[in-house]
Amino acid sequence: MPRPAALRRAVALARNVLALTGVVIATGCATVAPPVPEKAPPLPANREPPPPNVNLDGFPLPYRQGYADGCASARGAERKDGARFGTDPNYRTGWQDGVALCKKR
């Protein structure tokens, strides 16, 4: 009778290995969605931005606001006023300059 007991153990072992393999395969196929970048609100159109590390005296307010939003975007979550970016060339140029210059630092 040693053969039937050995056979039962082998079948039980095979069943356990098969179940464990199924669990490993199922969990290995699970995916995690990539993190969604956060968006920070842009500066209001009538508010003076915080002073930058560069001298922006003489530049119009929309340029300085765009620079502040662009610089903040280069350092973390994107901060851009999409409507102003599309219609206000001073804001757009300031935003692009802010991203470019603050990325280098």
DSSP file (Angstrom, degrees, kcal/mol; ACC not computed):
  #  RESIDUE AA STRUCTURE BP1 BP2  ACC     N-H-->O    O-->H-N    N-H-->O    O-->H-N    TCO  KAPPA ALPHA  PHI   PSI    X-CA   Y-CA   Z-CA
    1    1 A M     >        0   0    0      0, 0.0     4,-1.1     0, 0.0     0, 0.0   0.000 360.0 360.0 360.0   2.2    0.0    0.0    0.0
    2    2 A P  H  >  +     0   0    0      0, 0.0     4,-2.0     0, 0.0     5,-0.2   0.808 360.0  62.7 -65.1 -27.2    2.9    2.5   -0.1
    3    3 A R  H  > S+     0   0    0      1,-0.2     4,-2.5     2,-0.2     5,-0.2   0.934 100.0  48.4 -68.9 -45.4    2.1    3.4   -3.7
    4    4 A P  H  > S+     0   0    0      0, 0.0     4,-2.4     0, 0.0    -1,-0.2   0.901 113.1  48.4 -64.0 -37.2   -1.4    4.8   -3.2
    5    5 A A  H  X S+     0   0    0     -4,-1.1     4,-2.2     2,-0.2    -2,-0.2   0.918 113.6  47.0 -66.6 -41.8   -0.3    7.0   -0.2
    6    6 A A  H  X S+     0   0    0     -4,-2.0     4,-2.2     1,-0.2    -1,-0.2   0.879 112.1  51.3 -65.6 -37.2    2.7    8.3   -2.2
    7    7 A L  H  X S+     0   0    0     -4,-2.5     4,-2.4     2,-0.2    -2,-0.2   0.898 108.7  50.4 -66.6 -40.5    0.4    8.9   -5.2
    8    8 A R  H  X S+     0   0    0     -4,-2.4     4,-2.5     2,-0.2    -2,-0.2   0.906 111.1  49.0 -63.8 -41.4   -2.0   10.9   -3.0
    9    9 A R  H  X S+     0   0    0     -4,-2.2     4,-2.6     2,-0.2    -2,-0.2   0.906 111.2  49.5 -64.6 -40.8    0.8   13.1   -1.7
   10   10 A A  H  X S+     0   0    0     -4,-2.2     4,-2.5     2,-0.2    -2,-0.2   0.905 112.1  47.9 -65.0 -41.6    2.2   13.7   -5.2
   11   11 A V  H  X S+     0   0    0     -4,-2.4     4,-2.5     2,-0.2    -2,-0.2   0.918 112.8  48.6 -65.4 -42.9   -1.3   14.7   -6.4
   12   12 A A  H  X S+     0   0    0     -4,-2.5     4,-2.3     2,-0.2    -2,-0.2   0.906 112.5  48.7 -63.0 -41.9   -1.8   17.0   -3.4
   13   13 A L  H  X S+     0   0    0     -4,-2.6     4,-2.5     2,-0.2    -2,-0.2   0.920 111.6  49.0 -63.9 -44.2    1.6   18.6   -3.9
   14   14 A A  H  X S+     0   0    0     -4,-2.5     4,-2.5     1,-0.2    -2,-0.2   0.902 110.5  51.2 -62.6 -41.2    0.9   19.1   -7.6
   15   15 A R  H  X S+     0   0    0     -4,-2.5     4,-2.3     2,-0.2    -1,-0.2   0.914 111.7  47.1 -63.0 -43.1   -2.5   20.7   -6.8
   16   16 A N  H  X S+     0   0    0     -4,-2.3     4,-2.5     2,-0.2    -2,-0.2   0.903 112.6  48.9 -65.1 -41.7   -0.9   23.1   -4.3
   17   17 A V  H  X S+     0   0    0     -4,-2.5     4,-2.4     1,-0.2    -2,-0.2   0.910 111.9  49.6 -64.5 -41.7    1.9   24.0   -6.8
   18   18 A L  H  X S+     0   0    0     -4,-2.5     4,-2.1     2,-0.2    -2,-0.2   0.903 111.8  47.9 -64.3 -42.1   -0.7   24.6   -9.5
   19   19 A A  H  X S+     0   0    0     -4,-2.3     4,-2.0     2,-0.2    -2,-0.2   0.919 112.7  48.4 -64.7 -43.9   -2.8   26.8   -7.2
   20   20 A L  H  X S+     0   0    0     -4,-2.5     4,-2.3     1,-0.2    -2,-0.2   0.893 110.0  52.2 -64.1 -39.7    0.2   28.8   -6.1
   21   21 A T  H  X S+     0   0    0     -4,-2.4     4,-2.4     1,-0.2    -1,-0.2   0.901 108.2  51.7 -62.8 -40.7    1.3   29.3   -9.7
   22   22 A G  H  X S+     0   0    0     -4,-2.1     4,-2.4     2,-0.2    -1,-0.2   0.896 110.0  48.8 -62.5 -40.5   -2.2   30.6  -10.6
   23   23 A V  H  X S+     0   0    0     -4,-2.0     4,-2.4     2,-0.2     5,-0.2   0.915 111.6  49.1 -65.9 -42.9   -2.1   33.1   -7.8
   24   24 A V  H  X S+     0   0    0     -4,-2.3     4,-1.8     1,-0.2    -2,-0.2   0.908 113.0  47.4 -64.1 -41.9    1.4   34.3   -8.8
   25   25 A I  H  X S+     0   0    0     -4,-2.4     4,-1.2     2,-0.2    -2,-0.2   0.925 112.2  49.6 -65.9 -43.8    0.3   34.7  -12.5
   26   26 A A  H  < S+     0   0    0     -4,-2.4     4,-0.4     1,-0.2     3,-0.2   0.900 114.9  42.8 -64.2 -41.4   -2.9   36.5  -11.6
   27   27 A T  H >< S+     0   0    0     -4,-2.4     3,-0.6     1,-0.2    -1,-0.2   0.795 108.7  59.4 -76.9 -26.4   -1.1   39.0   -9.3
   28   28 A G  H 3< S+     0   0    0     -4,-1.8    -1,-0.2    -5,-0.2    -2,-0.2   0.770 102.7  53.6 -70.7 -24.7    1.8   39.5  -11.7
   29   29 A C  T 3< S+     0   0    0     -4,-1.2    -1,-0.2    -3,-0.2    -2,-0.2   0.571  82.5 109.7 -86.1 -10.2   -0.6   40.7  -14.4
   30   30 A A    <   -     0   0    0     -3,-0.6     2,-0.3    -4,-0.4    -3,-0.0  -0.442  56.1-156.1 -67.5 137.9   -2.1   43.4  -12.1
   31   31 A T        -     0   0    0     -2,-0.1     2,-0.5     0, 0.0    -2,-0.1  -0.833  10.2-142.3-116.8 155.5   -1.2   46.8  -13.2
   32   32 A V        -     0   0    0     -2,-0.3    -2,-0.0     3,-0.0     0, 0.0  -0.967  26.7-119.4-115.2 129.5   -1.0   50.1  -11.4
   33   33 A A        -     0   0    0     -2,-0.5     3,-0.1     1,-0.1     0, 0.0  -0.402  34.8-106.2 -66.3 140.9   -2.0   53.2  -13.2
   34   34 A P        -     0   0    0      0, 0.0    -1,-0.1     0, 0.0     2,-0.1  -0.346  46.0 -91.1 -65.2 150.6    0.7   55.8  -13.5
   35   35 A P        -     0   0    0      0, 0.0    -3,-0.0     0, 0.0     3,-0.0  -0.366  37.1-125.9 -65.1 140.3    0.3   58.8  -11.2
   36   36 A V        -     0   0    0     -3,-0.1     2,-0.0     1,-0.1    -3,-0.0  -0.753  29.3-114.9 -85.7 125.2   -1.6   61.7  -12.7
   37   37 A P        -     0   0    0      0, 0.0     2,-0.1     0, 0.0    -1,-0.1  -0.338  31.8-119.6 -62.6 140.4    0.4   64.9  -12.5
   38   38 A E        -     0   0    0      1,-0.0    40,-1.0    -2,-0.0     2,-0.5  -0.460  18.8-145.1 -78.4 151.0   -1.2   67.4  -10.3
   39   39 A K  B     -a   78   0A   0     38,-0.2    40,-0.2    -2,-0.1    38,-0.1  -0.978   8.2-154.9-118.1 129.0   -2.2   70.8  -11.6
   40   40 A A        -     0   0    0     38,-2.1    40,-0.5    -2,-0.5    36,-0.0  -0.737  30.8-100.0 -97.3 149.5   -2.0   73.9   -9.4
   41   41 A P        -     0   0    0      0, 0.0    40,-0.1     0, 0.0    -1,-0.1  -0.438  39.8-119.2 -68.9 141.6   -4.2   76.9  -10.1
   42   42 A P        -     0   0    0      0, 0.0    38,-0.1     0, 0.0     3,-0.1  -0.254  38.2 -84.2 -72.6 167.2   -2.6   79.7  -12.0
   43   43 A L        -     0   0    0     22,-0.2    26,-0.0    36,-0.1    38,-0.0  -0.455  51.9-101.5 -68.2 143.2   -2.2   83.2  -10.5
   44   44 A P    >   -     0   0    0      0, 0.0     3,-1.5     0, 0.0    -1,-0.1  -0.327  30.7-115.2 -62.9 151.6   -5.2   85.4  -10.9
   45   45 A A  T 3  S+     0   0    0      1,-0.3    20,-0.1    -3,-0.1    -2,-0.1   0.684 112.3  45.5 -65.2 -18.8   -4.9   88.0  -13.7
   46   46 A N  T 3  S+     0   0    0      2,-0.1     2,-0.4    16,-0.0    -1,-0.3   0.280  92.9  95.6-109.2  12.0   -5.0   91.0  -11.3
   47   47 A R  S <  S-     0   0    0     -3,-1.5    -4,-0.0    14,-0.0     0, 0.0  -0.863  73.1-122.9-110.4 137.0   -2.5   89.7   -8.6
   48   48 A E        -     0   0    0     -2,-0.4    -2,-0.1     1,-0.1    13,-0.0  -0.562  32.5-126.9 -71.6 131.2    1.2   90.5   -8.4
   49   49 A P        -     0   0    0      0, 0.0    16,-0.1     0, 0.0    -1,-0.1  -0.298  33.8 -85.8 -74.3 164.9    3.3   87.3   -8.4
   50   50 A P        -     0   0    0      0, 0.0    18,-0.0     0, 0.0     0, 0.0  -0.360  60.1 -85.7 -65.3 153.3    5.9   86.7   -5.7
   51   51 A P        -     0   0    0      0, 0.0     4,-0.1     0, 0.0     2,-0.0  -0.405  48.3-140.1 -65.1 130.1    9.3   88.2   -6.5
   52   52 A P        -     0   0    0      0, 0.0     4,-0.1     0, 0.0    16,-0.0  -0.227  23.1-106.5 -81.8 176.4   11.4   85.9   -8.7
   53   53 A N  S    S+     0   0    0      2,-0.1     2,-0.3    -2,-0.0     0, 0.0   0.478 102.7  63.3 -81.7  -2.3   15.1   85.2   -8.4
   54   54 A V  S    S-     0   0    0      2,-0.0     2,-0.7     0, 0.0     0, 0.0  -0.842  96.7 -99.7-119.4 159.5   15.7   87.4  -11.5
   55   55 A N        +     0   0    0     -2,-0.3    -2,-0.1     1,-0.1     0, 0.0  -0.686  41.6 166.5 -82.4 113.1   15.1   91.1  -12.1
   56   56 A L    >   +     0   0    0     -2,-0.7     3,-1.9    -4,-0.1    -1,-0.1   0.087  23.0 142.7-111.8  21.1   11.8   91.5  -14.0
   57   57 A D  T 3   +     0   0    0      1,-0.3    -2,-0.0     7,-0.0     0, 0.0  -0.390  68.9  26.4 -60.8 137.2   11.5   95.2  -13.4
   58   58 A G  T 3  S+     0   0    0      1,-0.4    -1,-0.3    -2,-0.1    -2,-0.0   0.236  93.3 116.6  92.6 -14.2   10.1   96.9  -16.5
   59   59 A F  S <  S-     0   0    0     -3,-1.9    -1,-0.4     1,-0.1    -3,-0.1  -0.637  73.4-102.5 -84.9 147.0    8.3   93.8  -17.7
   60   60 A P     >  -     0   0    0      0, 0.0     4,-2.1     0, 0.0     3,-0.4  -0.256  30.5-108.7 -67.3 157.6    4.5   94.0  -17.9
   61   61 A L  H  > S+     0   0    0      1,-0.2     4,-2.6     2,-0.2     5,-0.2   0.879 117.1  55.0 -54.9 -44.6    2.3   92.3  -15.2
   62   62 A P  H  > S+     0   0    0      0, 0.0     4,-2.5     0, 0.0    -1,-0.2   0.887 108.4  49.8 -60.1 -36.2    1.1   89.5  -17.5
   63   63 A Y  H  > S+     0   0    0     -3,-0.4     4,-2.8     2,-0.2    -2,-0.2   0.943 111.3  47.9 -64.6 -46.4    4.7   88.6  -18.4
   64   64 A R  H  X S+     0   0    0     -4,-2.1     4,-2.2     1,-0.2    -1,-0.2   0.882 113.1  48.7 -62.9 -38.2    5.7   88.5  -14.7
   65   65 A Q  H  X S+     0   0    0     -4,-2.6     4,-2.5     2,-0.2   -22,-0.2   0.920 112.2  48.2 -67.5 -43.0    2.6   86.3  -13.9
   66   66 A G  H  X S+     0   0    0     -4,-2.5     4,-2.9    -5,-0.2     5,-0.2   0.901 110.8  51.8 -62.1 -40.7    3.4   84.0  -16.7
   67   67 A Y  H  X S+     0   0    0     -4,-2.8     4,-2.7     2,-0.2     5,-0.2   0.927 110.6  48.0 -61.3 -44.6    7.0   83.8  -15.5
   68   68 A A  H  X S+     0   0    0     -4,-2.2     4,-2.2     2,-0.2    -2,-0.2   0.916 114.3  45.8 -63.5 -43.3    5.9   82.9  -12.0
   69   69 A D  H  X S+     0   0    0     -4,-2.5     4,-2.0     2,-0.2    10,-0.5   0.912 114.6  48.1 -66.1 -42.2    3.5   80.2  -13.3
   70   70 A G  H  X S+     0   0    0     -4,-2.9     4,-1.9     2,-0.2    -2,-0.2   0.902 111.8  49.2 -64.8 -41.2    6.1   78.8  -15.6
   71   71 A C  H  X S+     0   0    0     -4,-2.7     4,-1.1     1,-0.2    -1,-0.2   0.905 111.3  49.5 -65.3 -41.0    8.8   78.7  -12.9
   72   72 A A  H  X S+     0   0    0     -4,-2.2     4,-0.9    -5,-0.2     3,-0.3   0.872 109.5  53.1 -64.4 -35.8    6.3   77.0  -10.5
   73   73 A S  H  < S+     0   0    0     -4,-2.0     3,-0.4     6,-0.3    -2,-0.2   0.870 105.3  53.7 -67.0 -36.5    5.5   74.5  -13.3
   74   74 A A  H  < S+     0   0    0     -4,-1.9    -1,-0.2     1,-0.2    -2,-0.2   0.768 113.0  44.1 -69.0 -24.4    9.2   73.7  -13.8
   75   75 A R  H  < S-     0   0    0     -4,-1.1    -1,-0.2    -3,-0.3    -2,-0.2   0.556 131.3 -35.6 -97.9  -9.7    9.6   72.9  -10.1
   76   76 A G  S  < S+     0   0    0     -4,-0.9     3,-0.1    -3,-0.4     2,-0.1  -0.651 106.5  17.7-171.7-132.3    6.5   70.8   -9.5
   77   77 A A  S    S-     0   0    0     -2,-0.2    -1,-0.2     1,-0.1   -38,-0.2  -0.355  83.8 -96.4 -67.0 143.4    2.8   70.6  -10.6
   78   78 A E  B     -a   39   0A   0    -40,-1.0   -38,-2.1    -4,-0.1     2,-0.5  -0.392  39.4-171.9 -64.4 132.5    2.0   72.4  -13.8
   79   79 A R        +     0   0    0    -10,-0.5     2,-0.3   -40,-0.2    -6,-0.3  -0.932  24.4 139.2-129.0 106.1    0.5   75.8  -13.2
   80   80 A K        -     0   0    0    -40,-0.5     2,-1.0    -2,-0.5     3,-0.1  -0.991  49.7-136.1-150.9 137.8   -0.8   77.5  -16.3
   81   81 A D     >  -     0   0    0     -2,-0.3     4,-2.8     1,-0.2     5,-0.2  -0.837  23.6-164.7 -91.7 101.2   -3.8   79.6  -17.3
   82   82 A G  H  > S+     0   0    0     -2,-1.0     4,-1.7     1,-0.2    -1,-0.2   0.854  83.6  51.2 -59.6 -39.3   -4.7   77.9  -20.6
   83   83 A A  H  > S+     0   0    0      1,-0.2     4,-1.3     2,-0.2    -1,-0.2   0.939 114.8  42.2 -65.2 -46.7   -7.0   80.7  -21.8
   84   84 A R  H  > S+     0   0    0      1,-0.2     4,-3.2     2,-0.2     8,-0.4   0.872 109.8  58.7 -67.7 -36.1   -4.4   83.4  -21.2
   85   85 A F  H  < S+     0   0    0     -4,-2.8    -1,-0.2     1,-0.2    -2,-0.2   0.879 110.6  43.3 -60.2 -37.4   -1.6   81.2  -22.6
   86   86 A G  H  < S+     0   0    0     -4,-1.7    -1,-0.2    -5,-0.2    -2,-0.2   0.750 127.6  26.6 -80.2 -23.7   -3.5   81.0  -25.9
   87   87 A T  H  < S+     0   0    0     -4,-1.3    -2,-0.2     1,-0.2    -3,-0.2   0.695 107.7  67.2-113.8 -24.0   -4.5   84.7  -26.1
   88   88 A D     X  -     0   0    0     -4,-3.2     4,-2.5    -5,-0.2     5,-0.2  -0.867  54.5-168.5-108.1 106.6   -2.0   86.8  -24.2
   89   89 A P  H  > S+     0   0    0      0, 0.0     4,-2.6     0, 0.0     5,-0.2   0.833  88.6  55.0 -64.3 -31.1    1.5   86.8  -25.8
   90   90 A N  H  > S+     0   0    0      2,-0.2     4,-2.4     1,-0.2     5,-0.2   0.936 111.1  44.1 -65.8 -44.6    3.1   88.5  -22.8
   91   91 A Y  H  > S+     0   0    0      2,-0.2     4,-2.8    -7,-0.2     5,-0.2   0.933 114.8  49.6 -63.5 -45.9    1.8   85.7  -20.4
   92   92 A R  H  X S+     0   0    0     -4,-2.5     4,-2.5    -8,-0.4     5,-0.2   0.925 112.9  45.6 -60.8 -46.7    2.8   83.0  -22.9
   93   93 A T  H  X S+     0   0    0     -4,-2.6     4,-2.6     1,-0.2    -1,-0.2   0.911 114.0  49.3 -64.4 -41.8    6.3   84.3  -23.4
   94   94 A G  H  X S+     0   0    0     -4,-2.4     4,-2.6    -5,-0.2    -2,-0.2   0.905 111.3  49.6 -63.0 -41.0    6.7   84.8  -19.6
   95   95 A W  H  X S+     0   0    0     -4,-2.8     4,-2.4     2,-0.2    -2,-0.2   0.934 112.6  46.8 -63.8 -45.7    5.5   81.2  -18.9
   96   96 A Q  H  X S+     0   0    0     -4,-2.5     4,-2.4     1,-0.2    -2,-0.2   0.909 114.1  47.4 -64.2 -41.7    7.9   79.8  -21.5
   97   97 A D  H  X S+     0   0    0     -4,-2.6     4,-2.9    -5,-0.2     5,-0.3   0.906 110.6  52.8 -64.9 -40.7   10.8   81.8  -20.1
   98   98 A G  H  X S+     0   0    0     -4,-2.6     4,-2.2    -5,-0.2     5,-0.2   0.920 111.4  45.4 -61.7 -44.3    9.9   80.8  -16.6
   99   99 A V  H  X S+     0   0    0     -4,-2.4     4,-1.7     2,-0.2    -1,-0.2   0.942 115.8  46.7 -62.6 -47.3    9.9   77.1  -17.5
  100  100 A A  H  X S+     0   0    0     -4,-2.4     4,-0.9    -5,-0.2    -2,-0.2   0.925 117.7  40.2 -63.7 -46.0   13.1   77.3  -19.4
  101  101 A L  H  X S+     0   0    0     -4,-2.9     4,-0.6     1,-0.2    -1,-0.2   0.881 116.7  47.5 -75.3 -36.6   15.1   79.3  -16.9
  102  102 A C  H  < S+     0   0    0     -4,-2.2     3,-0.3    -5,-0.3    -1,-0.2   0.749 105.1  60.4 -78.8 -21.1   13.8   77.6  -13.7
  103  103 A K  H  < S+     0   0    0     -4,-1.7    -1,-0.2    -5,-0.2    -2,-0.2   0.839  99.7  57.5 -69.0 -32.7   14.4   74.1  -15.2
  104  104 A K  H  <        0   0    0     -4,-0.9    -1,-0.2     1,-0.2    -2,-0.2   0.740 360.0 360.0 -69.9 -23.1   18.1   74.9  -15.6
  105  105 A R     <        0   0    0     -4,-0.6    -1,-0.2    -3,-0.3    -2,-0.2   0.471 360.0 360.0 -83.4 360.0   18.5   75.7  -11.8
